Amino acid sequence: MKVLLVSPNREHLPDPVFPLGLAYIAAAVKRSGHEVKVADLCFSDDIDRDIRESVNGFLPDIVGVSLRNIDDVAYPKKHSYLKEYRDAIEIIRKFTSAPVVLGGSGFTIMPEQFMKELHADYGIAGEGEKAFPELIENLQKSVRGIHSSRTKIKNIDDIMPDREILDCESYYRLGGMLNIQTKRGCPFRCIYCTYPMIEGRTVRIRSPLSVADEIEDVIEKTGVRHLFIVDSTFNYPVSHAMAVCDEIIKRRLDIKWSCYANPRHMTERLAGAMARAGCTGIEFGTDSLTDEGLSIMGKDFNYEKVKKASGICRKNGIKFCHFIFAGSPGDNEETVKTNIDRLDELNPDAAVIMAGIRIFPGTRLAEIAKEDLGISDIGLKPVFYMSKNVSKKIDGIAEFVSKRRNWVMPGYEINIYPRLQKRLRERGIKGSLWEELSKR
């Protein structure tokens, strides 16, 4: 069958992100013997024309649409992607009667709501590398609606993304990097996080040999040498992170990369290996800098661990960034001030301050929001937890943050906005933008 895969994501802030999930699906569908074409709308200046040309030049038997995110999770900006998704599907329907299948991480979080809003024929909630080819094979017998992929792929070395089917050059030029995954699953219990819903709580690791093979393939085929590791937490398990770094070092792969990490699992030995393997930046999902706040957020570390991890990064020459919430459960004017004072004490290369927390159904935060704020209607429209004790102060907090050259507040577009992003990328800046901000 002819399978058209559509990526309707058009977000460019902080960067256009390479659709890695779609690349995995494309490879899986090809392996099943089907013909695949991708319509990536990220850089399109006329989506009607580009979808029409993709459809008319290919005549698909089925169309898969990957919904990567639901919105930008940034308050007060609160930009929902629903309209972009709806527009794309309406245009697809205009040019083909082929059944439309929804999937992707965003869809997996709220499948029923997306099906209702976008009027798709089928949806796949969960990992699609096996479920989507199976749906294609049994399309005539399949009941329309949501198909849940409940069985996780045990050996993720068996799957590999097809990057060649996408425009890697544009993502590298305009986004500064490509991405790679070394594991799936997240065992941690942050109260707001959707990773366990999407990938499960069991950590499924890739062979370090497979990871290094993929990096070599990316370098050879695209020339890209800047990567972001998209694992929810790269440095857990520590043994796996060490093994990946050791393999990169052994092969002398000339790359620069950054990742997400957990402060508790940052060790001297691992940091040294990461630096030698080309790691230039670490993003810590710290959330709070008080022990009480960290406990409320479901973290497995305290402020002393955060200080220690920060010192380890600095000692090993790795830039580090802390992500902090202002207005999370338990927050008040005093705790926000403590967080800001402790950020000054830690002196990270960059800090990202998020105003409030986007609430997603099925999370502990959704339960807390109902108890504390009476919020029960949580769906595709962005809804945020904002502590009553902070809500009236948040604009003042934003004004304070705006005076710090290396602190970012996405919802207020402080130190990160489209014009700045474009200017930095046009200057050839690669890697994470916050690493560049740290030099300013």
C-alpha positions, 0 to 999 in steps of 0.5 A, a space after each residue: 500500500 501507499 502510505 503518506 505520513 504527515 507531520 503538521 508541527 510548525 512550531 519554531 520556538 525555541 527551535 524547529 524539532 526534527 520529527 524523530 517519532 515520524 522517522 521511526 514510523 516511516 522506517 517501520 512501515 517501509 520494513 513491512 513492505 509498503 511505499 512511504 512518502 512524508 509531507 513535513 509541514 514544518 517549513 512550509 509557506 503554503 500548506 494547502 499547496 504542499 499537501 495537494 502536491 504530496 497527495 496528487 503526486 503519490 495517491 496514498 491508500 492511507 494517511 498517517 498524521 503524527 501529533 507530536 505536541 498538544 500546545 507549547 505548555 507556556 503560560 500566559 502565551 498558551 498557544 494550542 496547536 489544535 487549529 494547525 492540526 485541524 487545518 492540515 486534516 481538512 486540507 488532506 480530506 479535500 484532496 483524498 478520500 484515503 482513511 486518516 490515522 492519528 498517532 504520536 505522543 500528543 495524541 497518546 496523551 488525549 486520544 479520545 479528545 483528538 478523535 472527537 475534534 479532528 474526526 479521524 478514521 483511526 487512531 493509535 495510542 502508544 508506540 506505533 512501530 508495530 501497531 501502525 503496520 498491523 493496522 495497515 495490513 488489516 485495514 479492511 477488517 479493522 474497526 474504526 476508532 482508537 487502537 491502543 498499542 498496549 504491548 511495548 517494544 521490548 528490544 528497541 534495538 530492533 527499530 531505527 528511524 529513517 532520517 533520509 526521508 526528511 529534510 535533515 539539512 533544514 532542521 540542522 540549519 534552522 534548528 541547530 541539531 538533530 536528535 537521538 534516543 538511547 532508551 524509552 520509559 521513565 520510572 520517576 514520578 514527577 506529578 505533572 509528567 506524561 512520559 510514563 503514559 507515552 513510553 511506560 515506566 519500565 526503562 528499555 535501553 538500547 545497546 550502546 553499540 547500536 547508539 554509536 552505530 546510529 550516530 556514525 550513520 547520522 554523521 555519514 549521511 547528513 554531516 550533522 555533528 550536533 545532537 540532542 539526546 531526547 531520553 526523559 533522563 539520559 543519566 539513569 541508569 548511570 551504567 547505561 549512560 557510562 556505556 554509551 559515552 564509553 562507546 562514543 569515546 572508543 570510536 572517537 566520534 566527533 560530536 557535540 551533544 546535550 541532554 536531560 538529566 536527573 541531579 541525583 544520578 550525576 556522578 563525577 565519573 559519569 560527568 567526566 565520561 560525558 564531557 570526553 564523549 562530547 557533551 556540552 550541556 545538561 538540562 536539569 528538570 529541577 522544578 524547585 530549589 527547596 526540599 519541600 517543593 521538591 517533595 511535592 513535585 515528586 522528585 527523588 532528590 533534595 537541594 543538596 543533590 542539586 548543588 552537588 550536581 551543579 558543581 560536578 558539571 562546572 568542574 567538568 566543563 559542562 554547561 548546565 541549565 535548571 528548569 524551575 516552576 513559579 506557581 507550582 503546588 505549595 508555592 508562595 511569594 517566599 518560596 519563589 524568592 528562595 528559588 530565585 536566591 538559590 538560582 543566584 547561588 548556583 549560578 547556572 549557565 542558564 535558567 528556564 523559569 516556567 510560569 505555572 504548570 500545564 495540567 494533563 489528565 491522568 497525572 497526580 497534578 490533575 488531582 491536586 488541581 481539582 483539590 486546590 483550585 477546583 479545576 476539573 475540565 482538563 483537555 486539549 485547551 491549555 489549563 495551568 496550575 498556578 498557585 493562588 499565592 503566586 498568581 497575582 505576583 507572576 507578572 512582577 516575577 517575569 519583570 525580574 527575570 527579564 533583567 537576567 541575560 541568561 534566564 529564560 521565561 518562555 510564556 513571556 518570551 523573555 530572552 527567547 522569541 522568534 526574531 532572536 531564535 532566527 537571528 542566532 540560527 542565521 549566524 550559524 549557531 548550533 546546539 541548544 540556544 540556552 548554551 549560546 545565551 550563557 555566553 551573552 
